[in-house]
Amino acid sequence: MGVSIAVRRHIFDAVVVGGGCACIRAAHQSSRSGLNCAVLSKVFPTRSHTVAAQGGISASLGNVQEDRWDWHMYDTVKGSDWLGDQDAIEFMCRAAPEAVIELEHMGMPFDRVESGKIYQRPFGGHTAEHGKRAVERACAVADRTGHAMLHTLYQQNVRANTQFFVEWTALDLIRNEDGDVIGVTAMEMETGEVYIFHAKAVLFATGGAGRIYASSTNAFMNTGDGLGICARAGIPLEDMEFWQFHPTGVAGAGVLITEGVRGEGGILLNGNGERFMERYAPTVKDLASRDVVSRAMAMEIYEGRGCGKNKDHVLLKIDHIGAEKIMEKLPGIREISIQFAGIDPIKDPIPVVPTTHYMMGGIPTNYLGEVIVPEGDEYEVPVKGLYAAGECACASVHGANRLGTNSLLDLVVFGKSAGDSMIKYIREQEGWKALPENAGELTRQRLERLDNQTDGENVDALRRDLQRSVQLHAGVFRTDEILSKGVQEVLAIAERVKKTEIKDKSKVWNTARIEALELDNLIEVAKATLVSAEARKESRGAHASDDHPDRDDENWMKHTLYHPLSNTLTYKPVHTKPLTVDYIEPAKRVY
């Protein structure tokens, strides 16, 4: 291709990479403040993965039952298994009611109760009075909450004149000799042309990376692009051993069945027809935290009480709540069940199995959305000009396990916060910092290698090998031996990724080239996941080790930092000092 990219460039105040709600909430903040803001998205923004969020967004509005932000904070800290940073958690839970009302004022069509206030449903792990009883905290738009939020925020961005670059993929960061971020390289998929986006600040909101697993509720485009780009630029990745398995993916398809189904009264049954969650979480039963429910389901299947001819799933029963309620509150779920399981839930239970769903770790940030890295004796030094929000970022509000509905909240609270931080930084700049002479060199080398590679590895086959390996070695149950073998396999696959070959060298809509570039990101995420998991000798939240079944606060209440260029780990302390309230002391997680 003979890529020469330094001459072709766009100049903006702010460049936001992504397309989902965290991205467009940050972009809206920037555009509305008068900055010239560009959004780079692989797909049209309303096709971003936020569209798949079903159940709701949490906020202590107290519209259905008494509720308080400090109860929400307690639930989030407990849900995180005490790995969440309590300053960031307080910041998010305090901001939640205002964030939801702001969405309402933007036009988001929330379901309503009789009085006209926003409807709220119960959700796993959300309680009143510090765990005494379940509480209705999830604000919902039927079972299509993410869809409604995405469309609302996209329309607000159109109004604010945000400039969208649709079907563009970001490739690499551009940093100057001081390490400040001054732009990204990106490819227009339609033409194969590569440009430099020169900016005063860059924000990543590229979503998750669930496609490192063979079975996932994530869209095929969730390839961890923001994480891969940061890793290649030497930025460490935080807490990558923690992956949430959603208890209810459609068996065999992986498509998500929202926790809202259990919030509306759905129950889980094993092969003997027993409501088994009563044994594992006697207080809240089917509405325990996701890691608890996933492990309970995996245990039922492991001990031979699964359903179907292979006894490899359990059943989610909702017919008892009535056809009318299903059609009103869960119409999308009925549609999914019919399409992907061939089952009408009005008549029969849905076959479900734990499926990879959410990445708790990511690019290290503080609650202001600034990307932070260790430097000398300091654990958290902001990288000038670089911000992150949403699933690709680790603030860390979710710690070792995220509560349902806190992800949509995370998107809007930290999307706004990162946007505000970025605006402040940009306004302090006199102009654009000069591009280094070698700007875009890494991208040029990567593309040239792909164009010239012969006798190399098949991208699709290699991606499948990677997904199978991660699925096998970093699943719901882990042991030292399984994880150690996983590290070896993934590092061997990483060597093979360096030699991927594409047969089609054309430029126009070359999906083979895009998939090869995505694989470069997936492998960075997979390495971080396995190396981080193998080192953590305890069970905490979503990281459950059979060899180390207990949580070990003395040795392991700390965040993992994976350093991609050296393939090594360091650690940093959990923030135990909230902003205004007392520290919530660690306790045993009982639901």
PEZINOR-V370283 format. One record per run of one state. SS is the DSSP state (H for helix, E for strand, C for the rest). FROM is the first residue (numbers start at 1). TO is the last residue. Records with the same first field share a line. If there is no record, write none. Layout:
SS->FROM-TO, FROM-TO
//
This chain:
C->1-8, 19-20, 33-36, 42-44, 48-48, 53-56, 59-68, 80-85, 107-111, 113-117, 119-119, 129-132, 140-144, 160-162, 167-167, 176-180, 189-193, 206-209, 213-215, 217-224, 233-236, 239-242, 251-255, 257-259, 264-266, 270-276, 281-284, 288-289, 303-306, 308-312, 318-318, 322-322, 330-330, 342-349, 360-361, 366-369, 376-377, 389-389, 395-405, 429-440, 453-456, 474-477, 479-479, 498-499, 502-510, 536-539, 541-542, 544-544, 546-547, 549-552, 557-557, 564-567, 574-591
E->9-18, 37-41, 57-58, 112-112, 118-118, 120-128, 133-139, 163-166, 168-175, 181-188, 194-205, 216-216, 237-238, 243-250, 256-256, 267-269, 307-307, 313-317, 350-359, 362-365, 370-375, 378-388, 393-394, 457-458, 478-478, 500-501, 540-540, 543-543, 545-545, 548-548, 558-563, 568-573
H->21-32, 45-47, 49-52, 69-79, 86-106, 145-159, 210-212, 225-232, 260-263, 277-280, 285-287, 290-302, 319-321, 323-329, 331-341, 390-392, 406-428, 441-452, 459-473, 480-497, 511-535, 553-556
//
